[in-house]
Amino acid sequence: MHEVTTEAMKTERKLFQVSMLGVLLWVLPAAVQAQFTMTTNDGAVTITGYIGSGGAVIIPSSTNGFPVTGIGENAFIDVFTITSVTIPEGVTSIGYEAFGMCTNLTGVTIPDSVTNIGDYGFFRCSSLTNITIPGGVTTIKVEAFGLCPSLTNVTMPNSVTNIQGGAFEDCTSLTAVTIPKNVTDIEAGAFDGCSSLTGLYFQGNPPSLGANAFGGVSAAATVYYLPGTMGWGTMFDNFPAVELNPPLQISDIGVQNGEFGFTFAGTNDQVIVVEACTDLAIANWQPIQTNTLSSANFNFLDSQWGNYPCRFYRLRSP
């Protein structure tokens, strides 16, 4: 017996295949959506909870045809299984205690669209090592990054004008912090208990301070301010205040005797820390060499540069 395939049967088979493809395209977003609970209001979605298995979490930019614009209050609170979170462009607000007590969160990507990080937003994220606050944020809220003892690097934009109470309280691994030029108020206890903090770098004029704004900071801490700013004396909040050295000059960048290096010029006795990282998106800068300039120039060489697909460098004072 020979099989006979009619045109009708061929058409039916094609329709079935197209139908199954449609089912697959529908199922995949549903699997992603199943990790989250959410609400929709005025055509915008707010993530209100997480019920996934943890690990690296990627929040969708849209769902059910609506854009995701907010991470709600307590949405991820105490979810210790999360190790990293990518928040999509389009989210404008991270709510009260949204990621509080996510103790294994080692990395978070916050897009430039975010303009508000709520009180206690990342409170007690004990594994969080670095944070870059987006350029639309004007206030670092109460305890937003409080009790994050592994936090070693904080980058704040010039949009910030106010650092509220306890914002970085007990961040005991912070050794240096740069205060943006437009900050006018640092409220009570903002950096209280940051016991390793020795370098306080101010890009603008001295802000007003609340009680114990820098309470518990290392007695060896020094305040550094930029040339041209006004209102600085020899002391600031019981710490010596000194003007920063002129900007470093970098030259002779390239491979020298099989090692990547460059020459930097500063002033005599200026202390310079060379830091490196392998991913600018995460920007986990690690110090690799500290140098005290005994002359105006110093030649830096990195013998490990060839061990990485990418290697980025920056210089800072301690």
Secondary structure, 3 states (H helix, E strand, C coil): CCCCCCHHHHHHHHHHHHHHHHHHHHHHHHHHHCCEEEEEECCEEEEEEECCCCEEEECCCEECCEEEEEECCCCCCCCCCEEEEECCCCCCEECCCCCCCCCCCCEEECCCCCCEECCCCCCCCCCCCEEECCCCCCEECCCCCCCCCCCCEEECCCCCCEECCCCCCCCCCCCEEEECCCCCEECCCCCCCCCCCCEEEECCCCCEECCCCCCCCCCCCEEEECCCCCCCCCEECCEEEEECCCCCEEEEEEEECCEEEEEEECCCCCEEEEEEECCCCCCCCEEEEEEECCCCEEEEEECCHHHCCCCEEEEECC
